[in-house]
Amino acid sequence: MPKQACWPNVDTDHESDTSWIATPESAEWPEKSEQELNPYIRWRKMLWSWHKAIDRGWKDEDFVSLVREIDDAIKNTAGSNFRITPSGIWKNTSDLLPHSVLWKDETQNVGGSHKARHLMGLLLHLAVDSAGENKRLAISSCGNAAIGAATVARAAGRPIDVFIPTWANVSIVAELESLGAQIHVCERKKGQLGDPCMVAFHKAIDSGALPFGVQATENILTLDGGRTIGWELAEALEENPADDLFIQVGGGALLTSCAIGLFEATKFKRLSKVPRIWAVQAEGCAPFDSAWQKVPKSNPIEEVIEYCEDHQSELMKPWANPTGLATGILDDITYDWIGVVRSLLLSDGGSVVASEEEIAYASQLVPSAGIRTEPTGAASVAGAIHSFKTGQIDSQTTIAVLLTGKDRSTNQGSD
């Protein structure tokens, strides 16, 4: 496992050569009798931010008070706060899925997706470090991450610059404005490769802003809070084991964080085995799958990771024209792709590319089952449908899916 600096500083250590974060040496998994519903309190002794605080002389109750103070401010801002998100079982939901499907509903999280988990984790590091209190925060995002970042920043009283594409959903823009974010619309110039929002974002970072996004390549600490979803999923899998887990991949931090959390659960004997993990992308934007096909997967894992690090420019190339219904995973580069590679190799999983037809079907199926999610949120189900149709799984396979990104197309509130 790649080494992680003992106490990385969120104000200065923005870059990492890896997309993986280790477990603190003295980490403790909560007792099964623990009733706390806030994941940052329940699993606090697994968080790097808690260990950093204790190392600097804080008491446990000081950290708990910090989390509750921030969480209360988030509730005042967003109307909800951090709680373990729901999970459940679908039985015989579709002829194109196995009989039993474990789902985890991240649309119920702060900001309507998993993104705020990463950002709460970053904010805890900022608070412990007392870092960059006079600096602006910055993020490049087309939707859920921007909402999560603006929500958490507003609650913390921090100014934030959000760099969005020209095609960003008008409801997203309206909510960002209501949260007080400084919005920068980034237009793609003719012949320009790469995400224009990321170009503008990097200029802001070079000018002194703090990266407040969900890509580990920009700030490895984004994986710290992101691991909470893996820990929660481990508890759900303990009761309802699954053979395969399907996770949508845009930038890649969601899958990586989830995998880290699941493998940590096995380390602490709270999960017997991590399911095979499948990275799901859309046919209109599949840069990870393109790279995955070129990876020498039969080699020892550490050799594969070293190969990926040494050949990044050859393997991970910008997708020329990202298009599709699942706009939240149309990242032209899978920024945390090496973490995704490690996750798939460790779990004996693989890559799935869902068609637009499969994504459209999943986008109707999931709401009909009672969870209002956008196409991005249903992409995991589309990946499972594709795998069912191609014979990778069958009706007797037990699977799990992540649903993240609530439907903002209606007046049900923001995504």
C-alpha positions as CSV (number, residue, x, y, z in Angstrom):
1,M,0.0,0.0,0.0
2,P,1.4,3.4,-0.9
3,K,2.8,5.4,2.0
4,Q,0.8,8.3,3.4
5,A,2.4,11.3,5.2
6,C,1.7,11.1,8.9
7,W,0.0,14.4,9.3
8,P,-0.6,15.9,5.8
9,N,-1.5,19.6,5.9
10,V,-4.6,20.6,3.8
11,D,-3.2,24.1,3.3
12,T,0.0,23.0,1.6
13,D,-0.1,19.3,0.6
14,H,-2.4,19.5,-2.4
15,E,-0.7,16.9,-4.6
16,S,-0.1,13.2,-4.2
17,D,1.5,10.6,-6.4
18,T,-1.2,8.1,-5.4
19,S,-4.9,7.9,-5.2
20,W,-5.0,5.9,-2.0
21,I,-4.9,6.7,1.7
22,A,-3.7,4.4,4.4
23,T,-5.4,3.6,7.7
24,P,-4.1,5.4,10.8
25,E,-1.9,3.0,12.8
26,S,-4.0,3.4,16.0
27,A,-7.4,3.4,14.3
28,E,-10.3,1.8,16.1
29,W,-13.6,0.5,14.6
30,P,-16.7,1.4,16.7
31,E,-18.4,-1.2,18.7
32,K,-21.4,-2.9,17.2
33,S,-23.4,-1.4,20.1
34,E,-22.6,2.2,19.0
35,Q,-25.8,4.1,18.3
36,E,-24.4,7.3,16.9
37,L,-25.8,8.2,13.5
38,N,-23.4,10.9,12.4
39,P,-20.6,8.9,10.5
40,Y,-17.9,11.5,11.4
41,I,-18.6,10.8,15.1
42,R,-19.4,7.1,14.9
43,W,-16.2,6.4,12.9
44,R,-14.1,9.3,14.2
45,K,-11.3,7.1,15.5
46,M,-10.8,5.9,11.9
47,L,-10.4,9.4,10.5
48,W,-7.0,11.0,10.0
49,S,-8.4,14.3,11.1
50,W,-9.3,12.8,14.6
51,H,-5.8,11.3,15.0
52,K,-4.2,14.6,13.9
53,A,-6.3,16.5,16.5
54,I,-5.4,14.0,19.3
55,D,-1.8,14.2,18.4
56,R,-1.9,18.0,18.7
57,G,-3.4,17.8,22.2
58,W,-7.1,17.9,21.5
59,K,-9.5,15.8,23.7
60,D,-11.9,13.4,22.1
61,E,-14.8,15.6,23.2
62,D,-13.2,18.6,21.5
63,F,-13.3,16.8,18.2
64,V,-16.9,15.6,18.8
65,S,-17.9,19.2,19.6
66,L,-16.3,20.4,16.4
67,V,-18.2,17.9,14.3
68,R,-21.5,18.7,16.0
69,E,-20.9,22.5,15.6
70,I,-20.2,22.1,11.8
71,D,-23.1,19.6,11.4
72,D,-25.6,22.0,13.1
73,A,-24.4,24.8,10.8
74,I,-24.9,22.5,7.8
75,K,-28.4,21.7,8.9
76,N,-29.2,25.4,9.2
77,T,-27.9,25.9,5.7
78,A,-29.2,22.8,3.9
79,G,-32.1,21.7,6.0
80,S,-30.4,18.3,6.7
81,N,-27.2,17.1,8.2
82,F,-24.9,14.1,8.1
83,R,-26.5,10.8,9.0
84,I,-25.9,7.2,8.0
85,T,-27.8,7.0,4.6
86,P,-30.5,4.3,4.0
87,S,-29.9,0.9,2.5
88,G,-32.2,-1.9,1.6
89,I,-33.0,-4.8,-0.7
90,W,-34.9,-4.9,-4.0
91,K,-36.4,-8.3,-4.8
92,N,-37.3,-9.2,-8.4
93,T,-37.2,-5.6,-9.5
94,S,-36.5,-6.2,-13.1
95,D,-36.0,-9.1,-15.5
96,L,-32.6,-7.5,-16.4
97,L,-31.3,-7.7,-12.8
98,P,-30.5,-10.5,-10.4
99,H,-33.3,-11.5,-8.0
100,S,-31.6,-9.7,-5.0
101,V,-30.1,-6.2,-5.2
102,L,-28.7,-4.4,-2.2
103,W,-29.0,-0.6,-2.7
104,K,-27.5,2.3,-0.8
105,D,-29.2,5.6,-1.2
106,E,-26.9,8.6,-1.2
107,T,-29.6,10.9,-2.5
108,Q,-30.5,11.3,1.2
109,N,-27.1,12.7,2.0
110,V,-26.3,16.4,2.5
111,G,-26.5,18.0,-1.0
112,G,-28.3,15.0,-2.5
113,S,-25.2,12.9,-3.2
114,H,-22.1,11.4,-1.7
115,K,-19.9,14.4,-2.6
116,A,-20.4,16.3,0.6
117,R,-18.8,13.4,2.5
118,H,-15.4,14.2,0.9
119,L,-15.9,17.9,1.6
120,M,-16.9,17.5,5.3
121,G,-13.7,15.4,5.7
122,L,-11.6,18.2,4.2
123,L,-13.3,20.8,6.3
124,L,-12.4,18.9,9.5
125,H,-8.8,18.9,8.4
126,L,-9.0,22.7,7.8
127,A,-10.4,23.2,11.2
128,V,-7.8,21.0,13.0
129,D,-5.0,22.7,11.0
130,S,-6.5,26.2,11.4
131,A,-5.3,26.4,7.8
132,G,-5.9,29.1,5.3
133,E,-8.6,30.9,7.3
134,N,-8.3,33.9,5.0
135,K,-8.1,32.0,1.8
136,R,-10.8,31.3,-0.7
137,L,-11.9,27.7,-1.4
138,A,-12.2,26.5,-5.0
139,I,-13.8,23.6,-6.9
140,S,-14.4,22.5,-10.4
141,S,-17.7,20.7,-10.8
142,C,-20.8,20.4,-13.0
143,G,-23.2,19.6,-10.3
144,N,-23.3,17.4,-7.1
145,A,-19.8,18.2,-6.0
146,A,-20.4,21.9,-6.5
147,I,-23.6,21.8,-4.4
148,G,-21.9,19.8,-1.7
149,A,-18.9,22.1,-1.6
150,A,-21.0,25.3,-1.6
151,T,-23.2,23.9,1.2
152,V,-20.3,23.0,3.5
153,A,-18.4,26.2,2.7
154,R,-21.5,28.3,3.5
155,A,-22.0,26.5,6.8
156,A,-18.4,27.1,7.7
157,G,-18.5,30.8,6.6
158,R,-15.8,30.2,3.9
159,P,-15.9,32.0,0.5
160,I,-15.8,29.6,-2.4
161,D,-15.2,29.9,-6.2
162,V,-17.0,27.3,-8.3
163,F,-15.9,26.6,-11.9
164,I,-18.7,25.2,-14.0
165,P,-19.2,24.3,-17.7
166,T,-21.5,26.2,-20.0
167,W,-24.0,23.3,-20.0
168,A,-24.5,23.1,-16.2
169,N,-28.1,22.5,-15.2
170,V,-29.9,25.8,-14.5
171,S,-31.3,24.4,-11.2
172,I,-27.7,23.7,-10.1
173,V,-26.6,27.3,-11.0
174,A,-29.6,28.7,-9.1
175,E,-28.8,26.7,-6.0
176,L,-25.2,27.7,-6.1
177,E,-26.2,31.3,-6.3
178,S,-28.6,30.8,-3.3
179,L,-25.6,29.3,-1.3
180,G,-23.5,32.4,-2.0
181,A,-20.9,30.7,-4.2
182,Q,-18.9,32.8,-6.7
183,I,-19.7,31.1,-10.0
184,H,-17.3,31.1,-12.9
185,V,-18.7,29.7,-16.2
186,C,-15.9,28.1,-18.3
187,E,-16.3,27.8,-22.0
188,R,-14.4,25.2,-24.0
189,K,-12.3,26.9,-26.7
190,K,-12.1,25.4,-30.2
191,G,-9.5,22.7,-30.3
192,Q,-8.9,22.7,-26.6
193,L,-8.3,19.3,-24.9
194,G,-8.9,18.8,-21.3
195,D,-11.6,20.2,-19.0
196,P,-11.7,24.1,-19.2
197,C,-13.2,24.1,-15.7
198,M,-10.1,22.3,-14.4
199,V,-7.8,24.7,-16.2
200,A,-9.5,27.7,-14.6
201,F,-9.5,25.8,-11.2
202,H,-5.8,25.2,-11.4
203,K,-5.2,28.9,-12.1
204,A,-7.2,29.7,-8.9
205,I,-5.1,27.3,-6.9
206,D,-1.9,28.8,-8.3
207,S,-3.2,32.2,-7.2
208,G,-3.6,31.0,-3.6
209,A,-7.0,29.4,-3.3
210,L,-7.4,26.1,-1.4
211,P,-8.5,23.0,-3.4
212,F,-11.9,22.0,-2.0
213,G,-13.0,19.3,-4.4
214,V,-13.3,15.5,-4.5
215,Q,-10.3,14.5,-6.6
216,A,-7.6,12.9,-4.5
217,T,-5.0,14.0,-7.1
218,E,-5.7,17.6,-6.0
219,N,-5.9,16.8,-2.3
220,I,-5.4,13.3,-1.0
221,L,-7.3,14.2,2.2
222,T,-10.6,14.2,0.2
223,L,-10.5,10.4,0.6
224,D,-10.5,10.7,4.4
225,G,-14.2,11.7,4.7
226,G,-15.1,9.8,1.6
227,R,-14.3,6.5,3.3
228,T,-17.4,6.9,5.5
229,I,-19.5,5.5,2.7
230,G,-17.4,2.4,2.6
231,W,-17.7,1.9,6.3
232,E,-21.5,2.3,6.1
233,L,-21.8,0.0,3.2
234,A,-19.7,-2.6,5.1
235,E,-22.3,-2.7,7.8
236,A,-25.1,-3.2,5.2
237,L,-23.1,-5.9,3.5
238,E,-22.5,-7.6,6.9
239,E,-26.2,-8.2,7.1
240,N,-26.8,-8.8,3.3
241,P,-23.6,-10.0,1.6
242,A,-23.2,-9.4,-2.1
243,D,-21.0,-11.0,-4.7
244,D,-20.6,-7.9,-6.9
245,L,-20.7,-4.1,-6.3
246,F,-21.4,-1.6,-9.1
247,I,-20.2,2.0,-8.6
248,Q,-20.4,4.8,-11.2
249,V,-17.1,6.4,-12.1
250,G,-16.5,10.0,-13.2
251,G,-13.4,11.3,-11.4
252,G,-13.0,8.1,-9.5
253,A,-12.8,9.2,-5.9
254,L,-16.2,7.6,-5.0
255,L,-15.1,4.1,-6.0
256,T,-11.7,4.5,-4.4
257,S,-13.0,5.8,-1.1
258,C,-15.6,3.1,-1.0
259,A,-13.0,0.4,-1.7
260,I,-10.7,1.7,1.0
261,G,-13.5,1.7,3.5
262,L,-14.5,-1.8,2.6
263,F,-11.0,-3.3,2.8
264,E,-10.6,-1.5,6.2
265,A,-13.8,-3.2,7.4
266,T,-12.2,-6.6,6.5
267,K,-9.1,-5.6,8.4
268,F,-11.2,-5.0,11.5
269,K,-13.1,-8.2,11.0
270,R,-16.4,-6.4,10.4
271,L,-16.7,-7.8,6.8
272,S,-15.6,-11.2,5.7
273,K,-15.0,-10.4,2.1
274,V,-15.1,-7.3,-0.2
275,P,-17.4,-7.9,-3.2
276,R,-16.0,-7.8,-6.7
277,I,-16.0,-4.1,-7.6
278,W,-17.1,-2.9,-11.0
279,A,-16.3,0.6,-12.3
280,V,-19.3,1.8,-14.4
281,Q,-18.9,4.4,-17.1
282,A,-21.1,5.6,-20.0
283,E,-20.4,4.8,-23.6
284,G,-20.3,8.5,-24.4
285,C,-17.4,9.1,-21.9
286,A,-15.3,6.1,-20.8
287,P,-11.7,7.3,-20.3
288,F,-11.1,4.8,-17.4
289,D,-12.3,1.8,-19.4
290,S,-10.0,2.9,-22.2
291,A,-7.0,2.9,-19.8
292,W,-8.1,-0.2,-18.0
293,Q,-8.0,-2.2,-21.3
294,K,-4.3,-1.3,-21.7
295,V,-3.2,-2.1,-18.1
296,P,-1.1,-5.3,-17.6
297,K,-3.6,-6.8,-15.1
298,S,-1.9,-10.2,-14.8
299,N,1.2,-8.7,-13.1
300,P,1.5,-8.3,-9.4
301,I,-0.6,-5.4,-8.1
302,E,2.3,-3.1,-7.1
303,E,4.0,-3.6,-10.5
304,V,0.7,-2.7,-12.2
305,I,0.4,0.5,-10.1
306,E,4.0,1.4,-10.8
307,Y,3.3,0.8,-14.5
308,C,0.3,3.1,-14.4
309,E,2.2,5.8,-12.6
310,D,5.0,5.6,-15.1
311,H,2.7,5.6,-18.2
312,Q,-0.1,8.0,-17.2
313,S,0.1,10.1,-20.3
314,E,-0.2,7.0,-22.5
315,L,-2.9,5.3,-20.6
316,M,-5.2,8.1,-19.3
317,K,-6.0,10.3,-22.2
318,P,-8.8,13.0,-22.3
319,W,-12.0,11.8,-23.8
320,A,-12.5,14.0,-26.9
321,N,-16.3,14.7,-26.8
322,P,-18.0,13.6,-23.5
323,T,-21.8,13.2,-24.1
324,G,-24.6,11.3,-22.4
325,L,-27.5,11.3,-20.0
326,A,-25.3,10.7,-17.0
327,T,-23.8,14.2,-16.9
328,G,-22.3,13.7,-13.5
329,I,-19.8,11.1,-14.8
330,L,-18.8,12.9,-18.0
331,D,-15.3,13.7,-16.7
332,D,-13.1,13.7,-19.7
333,I,-10.3,12.3,-17.5
334,T,-10.7,9.8,-14.6
335,Y,-8.5,11.8,-12.2
336,D,-8.3,9.2,-9.5
337,W,-7.9,6.3,-12.0
338,I,-5.0,4.7,-10.3
339,G,-6.9,4.3,-7.1
340,V,-9.7,2.7,-9.2
341,V,-7.2,0.3,-10.8
342,R,-6.0,-0.7,-7.4
343,S,-9.5,-1.2,-6.1
344,L,-10.5,-3.4,-9.0
345,L,-7.4,-5.5,-8.8
346,L,-7.7,-6.0,-5.0
347,S,-11.3,-7.1,-5.4
348,D,-10.9,-9.1,-8.6
349,G,-13.4,-6.7,-10.2
350,G,-13.4,-5.0,-13.6
351,S,-14.8,-2.3,-15.9
352,V,-18.3,-1.9,-17.4
353,V,-19.4,0.5,-20.1
354,A,-23.2,1.0,-20.0
355,S,-25.1,2.1,-23.1
356,E,-27.3,5.2,-23.3
357,E,-30.2,2.8,-23.6
358,E,-29.3,1.0,-20.4
359,I,-28.8,4.3,-18.5
360,A,-32.1,5.6,-19.7
361,Y,-33.8,2.3,-18.6
362,A,-32.1,2.4,-15.2
363,S,-33.1,6.1,-14.8
364,Q,-36.7,5.1,-15.0
365,L,-36.4,1.9,-13.0
366,V,-34.8,3.4,-9.9
367,P,-37.5,6.1,-9.4
368,S,-40.2,3.5,-10.0
369,A,-38.6,1.6,-7.1
370,G,-39.0,4.6,-4.8
371,I,-35.7,6.5,-5.1
372,R,-35.7,9.8,-7.0
373,T,-32.3,9.8,-8.6
374,E,-30.9,11.4,-11.8
375,P,-29.3,9.3,-14.6
376,T,-25.8,9.7,-13.0
377,G,-27.2,8.2,-9.7
378,A,-28.7,5.3,-11.6
379,A,-25.6,4.6,-13.7
380,S,-24.5,1.9,-11.2
381,V,-27.8,0.0,-12.0
382,A,-27.2,0.5,-15.7
383,G,-23.8,-1.2,-15.3
384,A,-25.4,-4.1,-13.5
385,I,-28.0,-4.4,-16.3
386,H,-25.2,-4.5,-18.9
387,S,-23.3,-7.1,-16.9
388,F,-26.5,-9.2,-16.7
389,K,-27.1,-8.9,-20.4
390,T,-23.5,-10.0,-21.2
391,G,-23.5,-12.9,-18.8
392,Q,-21.0,-11.5,-16.2
393,I,-23.7,-12.0,-13.6
394,D,-26.9,-14.0,-13.6
395,S,-30.2,-14.1,-11.8
396,Q,-28.7,-15.9,-8.7
397,T,-25.9,-13.4,-8.3
398,T,-26.3,-11.1,-5.3
399,I,-25.2,-7.6,-6.1
400,A,-25.0,-4.1,-4.5
401,V,-25.4,-0.7,-6.2
402,L,-24.7,2.8,-5.1
403,L,-27.4,5.4,-5.9
404,T,-26.0,8.9,-5.7
405,G,-27.3,12.2,-7.1
406,K,-31.0,13.0,-6.5
407,D,-33.2,14.1,-9.4
408,R,-33.2,17.9,-9.7
409,S,-35.4,18.1,-12.7
410,T,-38.6,18.5,-10.6
411,N,-39.4,20.9,-7.8
412,Q,-38.4,18.4,-5.1
413,G,-35.5,20.4,-3.9
414,S,-32.0,20.6,-5.2
415,D,-29.6,17.9,-6.3
